Amino acid sequence: MIPTISLTSEEQELEHLVVVISKLSKLPAAIFNTAEKKYLKEQVETHKKEVISFNRLDYMVFVFFIREEKDRAKRLESCRKAGDKMAGCLNERKAARVAVFDPEGLCDEVVAVAEGMALGCYRFLKYKNDKDKDSTLKDIQVYSKALETIRDRETSTGFTRTTQYASHKNHIPELNILLDAVVRCRDLVNEPNSHQTAVSFSGEVEQMAADSGAVAEVMNRQKLEALKMGGLLGVNRGSAEPPTFTVIEWNPAGAKNEKPVVFVGKGVTYDTGGMNLKPGDSMMNMKCDMAGAAAVAAAVYAIAKAKLPVHVIGLMPATDNRPGMEALVSGDIITMHNGMTVEVLNTDAEGRLILADALSYAKKFDPALVIDLATLTGAAVRAIGKYGAAAMQAGAAGELTSLISSGFEVGERLVEFPMWEDYGELVKSEVADLKNLGPAEAGMITAAKFLEKFTEYPYIHLDIAGPAFLDKPDSYRGQGGTGFGVRLLFDFVSQF
């Protein structure tokens, strides 16, 4: 669990306090004495500190000074990171509650501080008997007259994004729903393969649908065989566990989009590489190879629970990839859901095979846009590391521009790579329609060009291999599954 964020009033008794300011002149006179104000001025102006703490024995007071930064994305990200830092200090003191005070009307910044605090408190301790490392912080109370004004307006007129503070993140109940979705995504990604199969993953998605008001359908092997999903069935041939294909849909009355937006997520619950077995170190964290499917499930969950007026569908093909007796081997040719044939050059390029079936299946929904998310290539990691996802598009230039904007807004950045036709030549096969592997160069692009062959609609591909799972803690993103993509997709459709 992570803390719940709520609005509070000045009169309530508070346990610990965070004051968020951008000007020293805005320091609340009643909170700091003359000596403390002098100390703050020295720390900010001389030592260039942004977070200054005061230990008042029975409680802590933090001042977070927001330095002048015209770039909104950088400013909000610095707020989230500061929130994580202060949450760490509070958890060390076993604090249960903190108030974040906004004396200036810095709505977006104060909410970002609370967001970073909450996400930074995430721990995956399901299988630990010793829970001492769990976060103690359970309640983040935001005191802001500006936010209270928005809340009062929402109470009387209904929530609107046409207020002075237009960001949906100022709507605290909606933010709590979104953060809950991120936690659910992280939990799914962190779940070990010993406890998570394609079938159990689909069960979790069904529960998320039930909890949010969405509708879910799980297709079993018999249904997949009837649909001739050769990619998903082919990857599953070496496994002792059956594959699944899960559809989750939120289609509210009065949806703003006439045609649905479809999200597709790669759901390889564990990737050994198949017969092209990965070396040991490369296999270490391959439970995370279903992070795309987890992000899709959690994003639709959040959209449905927040009752956003948009029609969205999530498609999640799921299986593990193992070197069993019936497993695919290099040189095999399989027939995909859309009838195309694929020469399998490398069984460790399995993600694109299960995604291709899902992408061709998406055609039945006549979508306005399809976005897939996948921990797909090491090439994407080598290109930009953990700092963002590689993005490519076909017929969706405007949509990708909007998605990139959402990425900067929420701190889940995208970098666009080209989808020139030249790259398509690199996945043509001499013995089949396509081959599932191109040359070593530009591997994230040739993977996307392979997938593009199965699309007939505006399409965006996101290779999230870098930021989806982290070996070491990274501020509020934590360690392990980060939930990358959930906040991104939610913000994107919120703009409809």
Order of alpha helices (4+ residues) and beta strands (2+ residues): beta-beta-alpha-beta-beta-alpha-beta-alpha-beta-alpha-alpha-alpha-beta-alpha-alpha-beta-beta-beta-alpha-alpha-beta-beta-beta-alpha-beta-alpha-beta-alpha-beta-alpha-beta-alpha-beta-beta-beta-alpha
